[in-house]
Amino acid sequence: DQYAGDFVDPIGHHYVDGICQHCETAQNEMGDVNGDGSVDTTDAKLIMQCDLGMIGEEGLAYSAADVNGDGRVDTTDAKLIMQKDLGVISQFP
């Protein structure tokens, strides 16, 4: 048995200045994989652990992890995050 009444279509996310206008949550900055407001080596470590299958994607802002925009999240993204954290680069490609 199923109940199909009172269905409401989901609202898409629309961000203005990093804030979702519908749910009032901040959009993660590119590279901030753990959502702590900082792009650092912890984010790079999480990407490497996920890439190696040591951890799953659950709880990670995986959409913020593809910092080079190639459609994959892998050690190349982790390397770029580490470079930004160390000041070697100022922004992602």
N, C-alpha and C positions, 0 to 999 in steps of 0.2 A: 504494500500500500504506500502511496505517496501523496503528499499535499503540494499542490502547485499554485495555490492562490496567493494573492498579495505580493507577487514578484515585482521587484524594482530593479531596473537596469542599473549596472554599476556605473559610477561616475569616473571618467578618466582623470588622470592627474595633470594639472596645469600649474606649472611653477612660475612664479614671478619673484625675482630677487632671491631665488633659492628656497622659497616657501611655497608649499602646495596650497593653492587657493581653496581646495575642497576639504582637505584634512588637516591643514595648518602644521604640517611636519616639514622639517628642513630636508632638502635634497642633499644627498651626500656629495661632497666634493670629489672630483675625479681622483682616484687613488686611495680614498678613505674607505677601505674595504670593511673594516670593523665598525665604522660609524661612530668613532669616538671624537670626531671633529678635528683630527690630526692626520696628516699623510706622513707616515714614517716607516721605519724598518719592520715594525710589527705587521703593517699591512702587507709588505713584501713577503714576510715569513708566512702569513696565512695563504697567500697566493701559491707559494712554493709547496706548502703542505697539501693544499687542495690539488695542485697539479700532479703531485706524487701519489694521490689517493690516500693520504694519511688522515685527512678530514674531509667532510662533505661540504657542500655549498650552503647548507642550512645556517641561517643567522648571519651570513655574509652579504654585504651590498655588492653582489657580483656585477651589477651593471656599472659600478664605479671602478671596477678592476681593470677593464680593457683600456688602459691609458694610451696605448698607441693606435687604437681604433682599427685593428685588423680583424675584428670579429672573433678573436680567440683570447682567452685568459690563460697566460702561461708564464714561464720564467722570464721572458722578454719584458713583460709588464712589471714583474717583480724587480728586475734590474733597473728599469726606468724610475720606479718609485724610490729605490735606494739612492739612485743618483740625485733625485730631487731632494730627498731628505738630507743628503750630504752637501748640497749646494753646487753639485757639478753641473746640473741643468736648472733653469729657473721655471720652465714650463714643459708640459708633455707635448710631443710632436702632434 
